[in-house]
Amino acid sequence: VHATDPLVGVKFTEYYKDHQRGAISDTLATGIGKHVGAAGDAYLAWRVLSDTVLNIQYGHFQPGGAYPAGRRSGADRFLASTTLSF
């Protein structure tokens, strides 16, 4: 990545269980449904200077039918970091 070329990306993912009554690693997913949920992610990686990289990431997960109705509020994640190489 050059100092003037930021790397930007987005990703959307749907998650499903193999079987409707199957278990997953999240013990809160006690609902009967194959659809675990959907996630959207966006990121920016930018070499601001020759020795400095800025990373910004945002993600949102929206639970699906594998979760009971009371557990279907979404979850957000935000991360910002700077890496200095010397």
Protein Blocks (a to p, Z undefined) as FASTA:
>chain_A
ZZklccddddddddddfblkbccfblklmcgcfblbdcddddddddfblmbccddddddd
dddfkbcfklmcccddddddddddZZ
